[in-house]
Amino acid sequence: MIYLDNAATTFPKPDAVISAVTDFLTKCGASPGRGSYDSALHSSEILFRCQENIATLFSIPSPERIVFTKNATEAINAAIFGTVLPGDEIIISSMEHNSVMRSSHEATVRGAKLKIAHASPTGKVDPSSIERLISNKTKLICLIHSSNVSGTINDIHSVLSIAKKHNILTLFDLSQSAGIIPIDASLFDMAAFSGHKGLMGTMGTGCLYVREGISIKPLLYGGTGSYSESARMPDFFPDLFHAGTLNAPGIAALNEGVKFILREGVYEKEAEITRYLYDSLMNIPSVTVPGERERTSAVSITAKGFDPIFIAHELNREGICVRAGLHCAPLAHRTLGTIEKGTLRFSPGFFTEKADIDIALMSFKKIIEK
């Protein structure tokens, strides 16, 4: 099998990630924050170590402000519904994933107003287009760092500067960039990211980072193992967002994934293989590749006269795993002009070799030549 769907979830996982799940379930097994015996304390320590390693990776000054969620979608929902009130305005871009689009739409149902900054045909968002939409009611700017369709990388630091000038909160969706490109989140207000994509962890893990000084309401309410005598949620991080038992085996795996990235420095290897894929696809006459050459590893294409789903099906028969369709991002496809049928997406990862790309593209060429 040649796996080229790393934008959905990375595969294979590092050996240490797999071992972490097994070790937790066989040697620890206790619920974090729910006991004072050794294995329960060890379970809690795993969470603390994971927060510390994520903070190191993203230059976050306060590890305790990193809270664990089941995915980036939950983190995005927590950030939006924890800050936006009826009458507030939210600004998003036309490249957002449905995790942002649908939660923002629900916020409008609850009385907020949504504004959309339109990206260029390459998927790039001009920060000035966001600034033009700002009013005295704008509460939050939510922007995808890198598109899961085109791989386009947005200038989030310019957007951050604009937001700070107008005293507006920012939320950056790092799902496609976390672990893929270097990120300094020390000045971010809020950031959401997946654990199972570029961070090499397992499904069912994600994080929300909230900068100190930002007031935010929790999405869930329940037991935290702290201040159990109170009917109210603890008002401190991370307990404010840690209602219910956490996915401790998944967090143990995520910790090993982050350590792998810190140790190996995956950025250049993945960028090199993505450029090789992009250049190879650009040399096929019937293929169009939306977006820019410098990108994260999502490389979507259209092939003249072919349905992406048909091509993906045929590639699967050859043992090649790619994704076809709208990739849960119809806004992005409208921006790129690919909404009718979507795209065929190749997304290599750290473990992808050039030989894998060559074999996949050879099969792809045979399909469209037939």
Residue pairs with C-beta under 8 A, 6 or more apart in sequence:
1 319
1 320
1 321
2 319
2 320
2 321
2 356
2 359
2 360
3 11
3 12
3 321
3 349
3 352
4 320
4 321
4 322
4 346
4 347
4 348
4 352
4 356
4 360
5 11
5 321
5 322
5 323
5 345
5 347
6 197
6 198
6 297
6 347
6 348
6 349
6 352
7 148
7 176
7 197
7 296
7 297
7 298
7 323
7 327
7 345
7 347
8 197
8 323
8 347
9 196
9 197
9 203
10 196
10 197
10 198
10 200
10 349
10 350
11 349
12 351
13 200
13 201
13 202
13 253
13 257
14 200
14 256
14 257
14 260
16 256
16 259
16 260
17 200
17 201
17 202
17 253
17 256
17 257
17 260
18 253
19 256
20 249
20 252
20 253
20 255
20 256
21 202
21 249
21 250
21 252
21 253
23 252
24 43
24 46
24 248
24 249
24 252
25 249
28 39
28 42
28 43
28 46
28 248
29 39
29 43
30 37
30 39
30 40
30 42
30 43
30 248
31 40
31 43
31 245
31 246
31 248
32 40
32 43
32 44
32 46
32 47
32 225
32 245
32 246
32 248
33 40
33 44
33 47
33 224
33 225
33 226
33 239
33 242
34 40
34 225
34 245
35 41
43 248
46 248
46 251
46 252
46 255
47 68
47 246
47 248
47 251
48 63
49 255
50 68
50 251
50 252
50 254
50 255
50 258
51 63
51 64
51 66
51 238
52 63
53 255
53 258
53 259
53 262
54 60
54 63
54 66
54 207
54 258
55 61
55 62
55 63
55 66
56 262
57 179
57 183
57 258
57 261
57 262
58 178
58 183
58 184
58 185
58 186
58 191
58 209
59 183
59 184
59 185
59 186
60 66
60 185
60 186
60 209
61 186
61 212
62 211
62 212
62 237
64 237
64 238
65 209
65 210
65 211
65 212
65 237
65 238
66 207
66 208
66 209
66 238
67 75
67 78
67 207
67 208
67 209
67 210
67 237
67 238
67 240
67 241
67 242
68 205
68 206
68 207
68 238
68 241
68 242
68 246
68 247
68 251
69 75
69 78
69 192
69 205
69 206
69 207
69 208
69 241
70 204
70 205
70 206
70 247
71 194
71 195
71 196
71 203
71 204
71 205
71 206
72 99
72 173
72 174
72 175
72 192
72 193
72 194
72 206
73 99
73 103
73 206
74 206
74 208
74 219
75 192
75 193
75 206
75 207
75 208
76 99
76 100
76 103
76 142
76 171
76 173
76 192
76 208
77 99
77 103
77 219
78 208
78 216
78 218
78 219
78 241
79 140
79 142
79 171
79 190
79 192
79 208
79 210
79 216
80 90
80 103
80 104
80 107
80 140
80 142
80 171
81 103
81 107
81 217
81 219
82 216
82 217
82 218
82 219
83 139
83 140
83 169
83 190
83 214
83 215
83 216
83 217
84 90
84 107
84 112
84 139
84 140
85 111
85 112
85 139
86 110
86 111
86 112
87 111
87 112
87 113
87 137
88 112
88 113
88 137
88 138
88 139
88 140
89 112
89 113
89 114
89 115
89 135
89 137
89 138
89 139
89 140
90 104
90 107
90 112
90 113
90 114
90 115
90 138
90 139
90 140
90 141
90 142
91 115
91 116
91 117
91 130
91 133
91 134
91 138
91 140
91 141
91 142
92 100
92 101
92 104
92 114
92 115
92 116
92 117
92 141
92 142
92 143
93 116
93 117
93 118
93 119
93 125
93 130
93 143
93 144
93 154
93 331
94 116
94 117
94 118
94 119
94 125
94 331
94 332
94 334
94 335
95 119
95 123
95 125
95 144
95 147
95 149
95 150
95 152
95 154
95 329
95 331
95 332
95 335
96 104
96 142
96 143
96 144
96 173
96 329
96 331
96 332
97 144
97 148
97 173
97 175
97 328
97 329
97 332
98 328
98 329
98 330
99 173
99 175
99 328
100 142
100 144
100 173
101 330
101 331
104 112
104 114
104 142
105 114
107 114
108 114
112 139
113 137
115 133
115 138
116 331
117 125
117 126
117 129
117 130
117 132
117 133
118 129
118 335
119 125
119 126
119 152
119 335
120 126
121 290
121 335
121 336
121 337
122 150
122 152
122 290
122 291
122 292
123 147
123 149
123 150
123 152
123 290
123 291
123 292
123 332
123 335
123 336
124 152
124 154
124 292
125 143
125 154
125 155
125 159
127 155
127 158
127 159
127 162
130 141
130 143
130 159
130 162
131 162
131 166
134 162
134 166
134 168
138 166
138 168
139 168
139 169
140 168
140 169
140 170
140 171
141 159
141 162
141 163
141 168
141 169
141 170
141 171
142 170
142 171
142 172
142 173
143 154
143 156
143 159
143 170
143 171
143 172
143 173
144 154
144 172
144 173
144 175
144 176
145 153
145 154
145 156
145 172
145 173
145 174
145 176
145 177
145 183
146 152
146 153
146 154
146 176
146 177
146 180
146 181
146 295
146 296
146 298
147 176
147 291
147 298
147 329
147 332
148 175
148 176
148 298
148 327
148 328
148 329
148 332
149 290
149 298
149 300
149 327
149 329
149 332
149 333
149 336
149 338
149 343
149 345
150 290
150 291
150 292
150 295
150 298
150 300
150 332
150 336
151 176
151 274
151 291
151 292
151 295
151 296
151 297
151 298
151 299
151 300
152 291
152 292
152 295
153 177
153 181
153 292
153 294
153 295
153 296
156 170
156 172
157 187
159 170
160 170
160 187
160 188
160 189
163 169
163 170
163 189
169 189
169 190
169 214
170 188
170 189
170 190
171 189
171 190
171 191
171 192
172 185
172 188
172 190
172 191
172 192
173 191
173 192
173 193
174 183
174 185
174 191
174 192
174 193
175 192
175 193
175 194
175 197
176 197
176 198
176 296
176 298
177 183
177 193
177 198
177 296
178 193
178 194
178 197
178 198
178 199
179 197
179 198
179 199
179 200
179 257
179 258
179 261
179 266
180 198
180 266
180 267
180 270
180 296
180 297
181 267
181 271
181 296
182 267
185 191
185 209
188 209
188 211
189 210
189 211
189 214
190 208
190 209
190 210
190 211
190 214
190 216
191 208
191 209
192 206
192 207
192 208
192 209
193 199
193 206
193 207
194 205
194 206
195 201
195 202
195 204
195 205
195 206
195 207
195 250
195 251
195 254
195 257
196 202
196 203
196 204
196 205
198 261
198 266
199 254
199 257
199 258
199 261
200 256
200 257
200 258
200 260
200 261
200 350
201 250
201 253
201 254
201 256
201 257
201 258
202 249
202 250
202 253
202 254
203 250
204 247
204 250
205 247
205 250
205 251
205 253
205 254
208 241
210 216
210 237
216 240
218 233
218 240
218 241
218 243
219 241
220 241
220 243
220 244
221 233
221 243
222 243
222 244
223 243
223 244
224 233
224 234
224 239
224 242
224 243
225 239
226 234
226 239
227 234
227 239
233 239
233 240
233 243
234 240
260 266
264 350
266 350
269 350
270 297
270 348
270 349
270 350
271 294
273 297
273 348
273 352
273 353
273 354
273 357
274 295
274 296
274 297
274 299
274 348
275 293
276 354
276 357
277 299
277 346
277 348
277 357
277 361
278 289
278 293
278 295
278 299
279 293
280 357
280 358
280 361
281 287
281 289
281 299
281 301
281 346
281 361
282 289
284 303
284 361
284 364
284 365
284 368
286 303
286 304
286 305
286 368
287 301
287 302
287 303
287 304
288 301
288 302
288 303
288 304
289 299
289 300
289 301
290 300
290 301
290 302
290 336
290 337
290 338
290 343
291 299
291 300
291 336
297 347
297 348
297 349
298 345
298 347
299 345
299 346
299 347
299 348
300 327
300 336
300 338
300 343
300 344
300 345
300 346
301 343
301 344
301 345
301 346
302 308
302 338
302 341
302 343
302 344
303 311
303 344
303 368
306 367
306 368
307 341
308 324
308 325
308 341
308 342
308 343
308 344
309 324
309 325
309 341
309 342
311 324
311 344
311 364
311 367
311 368
312 322
312 323
312 324
312 344
314 363
314 367
315 321
315 322
315 360
315 363
315 364
315 367
318 363
320 359
320 360
320 363
322 344
322 345
322 346
322 347
322 360
323 344
323 345
323 347
324 342
324 343
324 344
324 345
325 342
325 343
326 333
326 339
326 342
327 333
327 342
327 343
327 345
330 339
333 339
333 342
333 343
336 343
346 357
346 360
348 356
348 357
